Amino acid sequence: MKHLKKNRKFGRLADYRKAFVFNLGNSLILKERIKTTEARAKEIRSIVEKAVTAAKKDTLSNRRLLLKKMNAKAVSKLFKELGPRFKERKGGYLRIFKMGARKNDGAKMAIIEFIK
């Protein structure tokens, strides 16, 4: 049964899918703007927004929780730059721009970025 299963599969096994999504999240945090498919952008949005919410409160436990999932550089950028930037904002740190289809396979493309 597929009740309450909301994540996308991306044609990968669970371990590879988890690593794939967190690597996309790391790239988004470090670059602050990436171009990817629409489905990937929608999938990483919830993960990165939860990470930014945790980074707004700089505690040791929050750092350790994020280090379990993300790169050390990404975590340090979250706590030094992105957390303080969104301190007053309650949510909605990311924006997704939908673009046209990719030329070779027709996949819907999108740009995901942090709100300034």
Backbone as ProteinMPNN parsed JSONL, in Angstrom:
{"seq_chain_A": "MKHLKKNRKFGRLADYRKAFVFNLGNSLILKERIKTTEARAKEIRSIVEKAVTAAKKDTLSNRRLLLKKMNAKAVSKLFKELGPRFKERKGGYLRIFKMGARKNDGAKMAIIEFIK", "coords_chain_A": {"N_chain_A": [[0.825, -1.187, 0.0], [0.359, 2.293, -0.573], [-0.072, 4.361, 1.216], [0.238, 7.556, 2.663], [2.792, 8.0, 1.613], [4.878, 10.209, 0.38], [7.157, 11.032, -0.969], [9.231, 11.413, -3.891], [10.518, 8.971, -6.197], [12.55, 8.907, -8.161], [13.702, 6.884, -9.677], [15.615, 5.438, -8.265], [17.311, 3.463, -5.762], [16.651, 3.397, -2.194], [18.85, 4.271, -0.538], [20.601, 5.502, -2.384], [18.905, 7.418, -3.399], [18.436, 9.032, -1.156], [21.018, 10.056, -0.66], [21.37, 11.401, -3.07], [19.367, 13.408, -2.992], [20.17, 14.879, -0.731], [22.675, 15.746, -1.604], [21.911, 17.425, -3.697], [20.637, 19.34, -2.146], [22.846, 20.32, -0.685], [24.266, 21.527, -2.801], [22.475, 23.531, -3.524], [22.446, 25.106, -1.201], [25.12, 25.964, -1.055], [25.507, 27.294, -3.524], [23.293, 28.901, -3.766], [21.495, 29.165, -5.83], [20.204, 27.071, -8.243], [19.832, 25.269, -11.312], [17.553, 22.895, -12.237], [15.527, 19.916, -12.642], [11.946, 20.197, -12.47], [10.652, 18.431, -10.694], [12.756, 17.583, -9.037], [13.448, 20.007, -7.865], [11.134, 20.595, -6.404], [11.227, 18.525, -4.612], [13.596, 18.925, -3.092], [13.032, 21.283, -1.871], [11.545, 21.132, 0.576], [13.376, 19.895, 2.281], [15.575, 21.662, 2.385], [14.348, 23.97, 3.36], [13.578, 23.162, 5.927], [16.115, 22.801, 6.975], [17.117, 25.429, 6.974], [15.37, 26.6, 8.786], [16.135, 25.248, 11.099], [18.701, 26.269, 11.279], [18.326, 28.865, 12.019], [18.314, 29.055, 14.732], [21.079, 28.903, 16.512], [22.389, 26.317, 17.838], [24.213, 23.701, 19.476], [23.067, 21.185, 19.204], [21.386, 21.525, 16.978], [23.32, 22.003, 15.003], [24.629, 19.516, 14.982], [22.534, 17.835, 14.167], [22.127, 18.739, 11.547], [24.65, 18.248, 10.456], [24.648, 15.512, 10.255], [23.275, 15.043, 7.957], [24.161, 16.796, 5.979], [26.797, 18.462, 4.143], [29.837, 19.733, 5.61], [30.699, 22.299, 4.874], [28.348, 23.356, 3.809], [26.722, 23.362, 6.067], [28.079, 25.168, 7.717], [27.758, 27.486, 6.194], [25.001, 27.712, 6.319], [24.598, 28.36, 9.054], [26.166, 30.661, 9.381], [25.473, 32.541, 7.352], [22.847, 32.128, 6.05], [20.975, 31.462, 8.08], [20.991, 33.783, 9.909], [20.162, 35.668, 7.968], [17.501, 35.037, 7.423], [16.25, 35.369, 9.864], [14.028, 36.837, 10.853], [12.009, 35.968, 9.233], [9.247, 33.773, 8.772], [8.989, 31.512, 7.221], [9.123, 29.955, 3.929], [11.53, 30.301, 2.359], [12.565, 29.769, -0.086], [12.303, 30.024, -3.686], [10.728, 28.93, -6.626], [11.203, 28.999, -10.009], [9.499, 28.194, -12.86], [10.56, 26.808, -15.896], [10.966, 26.298, -19.437], [10.693, 23.188, -21.295], [13.314, 20.733, -21.247], [15.618, 20.29, -23.906], [16.593, 17.804, -24.96], [15.249, 15.587, -23.705], [12.791, 16.494, -22.934], [12.12, 17.089, -20.304], [10.597, 18.904, -17.661], [11.929, 21.953, -16.678], [13.383, 23.895, -13.985], [14.275, 26.738, -11.975], [15.63, 26.991, -8.842], [15.894, 28.993, -6.008], [17.204, 30.994, -3.28], [15.274, 33.397, -1.524], [15.898, 36.837, -1.59]], "CA_chain_A": [[0.0, 0.0, 0.0], [1.134, 3.517, -0.712], [-0.667, 5.403, 2.04], [1.123, 8.522, 3.306], [4.121, 7.979, 1.012], [4.805, 11.404, -0.439], [8.411, 11.351, -1.641], [9.433, 10.919, -5.243], [11.489, 7.875, -6.224], [13.623, 9.253, -9.089], [14.281, 5.692, -10.271], [16.792, 5.037, -7.495], [17.082, 2.776, -4.499], [16.463, 4.336, -1.091], [20.109, 4.872, -0.094], [21.092, 6.385, -3.429], [17.966, 8.531, -3.483], [18.687, 9.895, 0.002], [22.275, 10.753, -0.923], [21.128, 12.272, -4.216], [18.578, 14.563, -2.57], [20.973, 15.709, 0.16], [23.705, 16.4, -2.413], [21.249, 18.55, -4.353], [20.444, 20.349, -1.102], [24.152, 20.937, -0.449], [24.57, 22.405, -3.929], [21.606, 24.701, -3.442], [22.895, 25.943, -0.088], [26.406, 26.576, -1.376], [25.424, 28.185, -4.691], [22.091, 29.709, -3.53], [20.621, 29.129, -7.002], [20.568, 26.005, -9.171], [18.875, 24.92, -12.365], [17.334, 21.461, -12.179], [14.179, 19.595, -13.091], [10.89, 20.684, -11.584], [10.401, 17.441, -9.643], [13.873, 17.636, -8.096], [13.34, 21.267, -7.133], [10.051, 20.462, -5.433], [11.626, 17.553, -3.596], [14.615, 19.453, -2.179], [12.545, 22.483, -1.198], [11.17, 20.873, 1.974], [14.573, 19.553, 3.05], [16.388, 22.865, 2.598], [13.615, 24.895, 4.226], [13.709, 22.658, 7.306], [17.489, 23.06, 7.399], [17.242, 26.861, 7.262], [14.641, 26.832, 10.031], [16.995, 24.783, 12.194], [19.892, 27.121, 11.344], [17.986, 30.158, 12.597], [18.68, 28.968, 16.145], [22.416, 28.312, 16.483], [22.706, 25.491, 18.998], [25.06, 22.558, 19.155], [22.232, 20.071, 18.76], [20.969, 21.8, 15.596], [24.487, 21.772, 14.138], [24.862, 18.072, 14.858], [21.458, 17.263, 13.359], [22.362, 19.065, 10.144], [25.888, 17.598, 10.001], [24.341, 14.122, 9.93], [22.693, 14.958, 6.63], [24.732, 17.69, 4.989], [28.208, 18.768, 4.048], [30.288, 20.667, 6.648], [30.7, 23.653, 4.301], [26.96, 23.795, 3.693], [26.216, 23.627, 7.414], [28.661, 26.412, 8.205], [27.112, 28.589, 5.48], [23.659, 27.843, 6.877], [24.608, 29.026, 10.352], [26.814, 31.972, 9.321], [24.846, 33.472, 6.425], [21.433, 31.964, 5.744], [20.18, 31.535, 9.305], [20.774, 35.183, 10.298], [19.449, 36.414, 6.93], [16.068, 34.745, 7.511], [15.898, 35.323, 11.281], [12.697, 37.398, 11.083], [11.039, 35.357, 8.326], [8.658, 32.576, 9.357], [9.082, 30.375, 6.304], [9.128, 30.343, 2.527], [12.849, 30.856, 2.069], [12.949, 29.418, -1.456], [11.385, 30.332, -4.774], [10.93, 28.058, -7.786], [10.772, 29.534, -11.295], [9.344, 27.143, -13.848], [11.089, 27.168, -17.211], [10.482, 25.419, -20.491], [11.149, 21.803, -21.283], [14.683, 20.488, -21.695], [15.557, 19.986, -25.333], [16.863, 16.421, -25.373], [14.283, 14.599, -23.232], [11.502, 17.111, -22.669], [11.834, 17.212, -18.876], [10.282, 20.272, -17.228], [13.059, 22.516, -15.94], [13.06, 24.951, -13.04], [15.354, 27.345, -11.215], [15.284, 27.133, -7.433], [16.826, 29.936, -5.413], [16.813, 31.62, -2.029], [14.714, 34.739, -1.619], [16.852, 37.832, -1.088]], "C_chain_A": [[0.867, 1.247, 0.0], [0.552, 4.657, 0.118], [0.409, 6.25, 2.698], [2.569, 8.452, 2.819], [4.188, 9.124, 0.026], [6.067, 11.684, -1.244], [8.475, 10.749, -3.035], [10.557, 9.892, -5.245], [12.715, 8.184, -7.072], [14.329, 8.032, -9.672], [15.518, 5.184, -9.555], [16.368, 4.241, -6.276], [17.132, 3.791, -3.359], [17.764, 5.027, -0.669], [20.649, 5.874, -1.116], [20.211, 7.63, -3.552], [18.204, 9.531, -2.352], [19.965, 10.71, -0.208], [22.109, 11.774, -2.047], [20.399, 13.546, -3.801], [19.393, 15.464, -1.649], [22.125, 16.386, -0.576], [23.127, 17.574, -3.197], [21.025, 19.688, -3.36], [21.743, 21.071, -0.773], [24.501, 21.924, -1.562], [23.737, 23.675, -3.872], [22.058, 25.647, -2.334], [24.182, 26.659, -0.45], [26.309, 27.593, -2.518], [24.272, 29.182, -4.596], [21.149, 29.782, -4.725], [21.099, 28.011, -7.916], [19.454, 25.802, -10.186], [18.763, 23.404, -12.387], [15.935, 21.166, -12.709], [13.174, 20.047, -12.04], [10.647, 19.717, -10.425], [11.514, 17.45, -8.593], [13.802, 18.898, -7.251], [12.263, 21.177, -6.06], [10.438, 19.514, -4.302], [12.633, 18.146, -2.619], [14.136, 20.678, -1.415], [12.236, 22.215, 0.27], [12.396, 20.582, 2.836], [15.383, 20.803, 3.374], [15.662, 23.854, 3.504], [13.657, 24.447, 5.68], [15.112, 22.922, 7.842], [17.686, 24.529, 7.758], [16.516, 27.2, 8.561], [15.457, 26.385, 11.225], [18.199, 25.705, 12.367], [19.595, 28.498, 11.924], [18.323, 30.208, 14.087], [19.997, 28.2, 16.232], [22.714, 27.595, 17.79], [23.548, 24.312, 18.539], [24.229, 21.394, 18.628], [21.741, 20.289, 17.325], [22.116, 21.593, 14.616], [24.715, 20.286, 13.916], [23.785, 17.397, 14.024], [21.684, 17.531, 11.868], [23.63, 18.413, 9.606], [25.673, 16.127, 9.683], [23.901, 13.983, 8.475], [23.466, 15.729, 5.569], [26.226, 17.857, 5.144], [28.604, 19.787, 5.122], [30.311, 22.102, 6.127], [29.284, 24.209, 4.217], [26.388, 24.15, 5.06], [26.792, 24.932, 7.954], [28.044, 27.614, 7.487], [25.693, 28.803, 5.993], [23.672, 28.666, 8.164], [25.224, 30.419, 10.295], [26.041, 32.977, 8.475], [23.325, 33.333, 6.345], [20.539, 32.034, 6.978], [19.935, 32.964, 9.758], [19.999, 35.996, 9.256], [17.933, 36.254, 7.059], [15.564, 34.7, 8.955], [14.46, 35.779, 11.535], [11.616, 36.733, 10.231], [10.535, 34.038, 8.895], [8.747, 31.339, 8.467], [9.099, 30.869, 4.876], [10.428, 30.99, 2.112], [13.258, 30.653, 0.618], [11.873, 29.82, -2.443], [11.749, 29.416, -5.937], [10.347, 28.753, -9.014], [10.662, 28.374, -12.267], [9.811, 27.656, -15.21], [10.482, 26.223, -18.242], [11.022, 24.009, -20.339], [12.585, 21.712, -21.777], [14.643, 19.924, -23.11], [15.693, 18.487, -25.632], [15.821, 15.415, -24.907], [12.933, 15.185, -22.84], [11.148, 17.249, -21.201], [11.564, 18.688, -18.525], [11.408, 20.786, -16.339], [12.589, 23.641, -15.028], [14.35, 25.507, -12.438], [14.863, 27.492, -9.789], [16.349, 28.003, -6.786], [16.299, 30.439, -4.08], [16.25, 33.002, -2.306], [15.698, 35.706, -0.992], [16.299, 38.581, 0.095]], "O_chain_A": [[1.982, 1.24, 0.52], [0.684, 5.819, -0.266], [1.383, 5.718, 3.231], [3.482, 8.816, 3.561], [3.615, 9.033, -1.059], [6.029, 12.525, -2.142], [7.86, 9.721, -3.32], [11.446, 9.936, -4.394], [13.819, 7.759, -6.729], [15.468, 8.152, -10.123], [16.381, 4.562, -10.174], [15.228, 4.326, -5.817], [17.603, 4.913, -3.543], [17.777, 6.24, -0.463], [21.098, 6.961, -0.753], [20.698, 8.738, -3.777], [18.175, 10.741, -2.574], [19.984, 11.915, 0.041], [22.647, 12.879, -1.976], [20.777, 14.642, -4.216], [19.32, 16.687, -1.767], [22.517, 17.493, -0.209], [23.784, 18.606, -3.343], [21.204, 20.858, -3.697], [21.752, 22.29, -0.6], [24.977, 23.027, -1.292], [24.237, 24.767, -4.14], [22.051, 26.864, -2.518], [24.319, 27.851, -0.177], [26.961, 28.637, -2.477], [24.284, 30.204, -5.282], [20.095, 30.41, -4.63], [22.26, 27.994, -8.324], [18.292, 26.125, -9.939], [19.766, 22.707, -12.538], [15.24, 22.07, -13.173], [13.517, 20.25, -10.875], [10.455, 20.152, -9.29], [11.244, 17.337, -7.397], [14.068, 18.859, -6.049], [12.462, 21.635, -4.935], [10.012, 19.695, -3.162], [12.534, 17.891, -1.419], [14.753, 21.076, -0.427], [12.631, 23.003, 1.13], [12.444, 20.982, 3.999], [15.827, 20.982, 4.509], [16.295, 24.51, 4.332], [13.762, 25.284, 6.576], [15.282, 23.23, 9.021], [18.354, 24.84, 8.744], [17.007, 28.006, 9.351], [15.475, 27.06, 12.254], [18.669, 25.9, 13.488], [20.521, 29.226, 12.285], [18.587, 31.279, 14.634], [20.022, 26.983, 16.047], [23.229, 28.194, 18.735], [23.582, 23.977, 17.355], [24.649, 20.698, 17.704], [21.685, 19.341, 16.542], [21.912, 21.067, 13.522], [24.966, 19.85, 12.792], [24.082, 16.484, 13.255], [21.459, 16.656, 11.032], [23.689, 18.06, 8.428], [26.44, 15.547, 8.915], [24.121, 12.95, 7.841], [23.438, 15.366, 4.393], [26.826, 17.447, 6.138], [27.784, 20.621, 5.503], [29.977, 23.028, 6.866], [29.046, 25.38, 4.514], [25.654, 25.129, 5.194], [26.076, 25.715, 8.579], [27.828, 28.655, 8.107], [25.231, 29.939, 6.093], [22.849, 29.564, 8.339], [24.844, 31.283, 11.086], [25.959, 34.15, 8.84], [22.6, 34.306, 6.548], [19.454, 32.612, 6.919], [18.783, 33.34, 9.976], [19.26, 36.913, 9.615], [17.176, 37.199, 6.836], [14.553, 34.056, 9.234], [13.752, 35.177, 12.341], [10.427, 36.922, 10.488], [11.319, 33.264, 9.445], [8.589, 30.221, 8.956], [9.091, 32.076, 4.635], [10.435, 32.098, 1.576], [14.194, 31.294, 0.142], [10.698, 29.941, -2.097], [12.924, 29.16, -6.199], [9.155, 29.058, -9.06], [11.632, 27.645, -12.475], [9.502, 28.777, -15.615], [9.584, 25.441, -17.928], [11.717, 23.689, -19.375], [13.02, 22.505, -22.612], [13.735, 19.17, -23.461], [14.97, 17.964, -26.48], [15.527, 14.469, -25.637], [12.027, 14.447, -22.453], [9.989, 17.503, -20.873], [12.227, 19.591, -19.035], [11.792, 20.134, -15.368], [11.548, 24.257, -15.258], [15.378, 24.83, -12.399], [13.795, 28.057, -9.553], [17.546, 27.79, -6.98], [15.109, 30.329, -3.783], [16.701, 33.694, -3.219], [16.275, 35.403, 0.052], [16.972, 39.456, 0.641]]}, "name": "protein", "num_of_chains": 1, "seq": "MKHLKKNRKFGRLADYRKAFVFNLGNSLILKERIKTTEARAKEIRSIVEKAVTAAKKDTLSNRRLLLKKMNAKAVSKLFKELGPRFKERKGGYLRIFKMGARKNDGAKMAIIEFIK"}
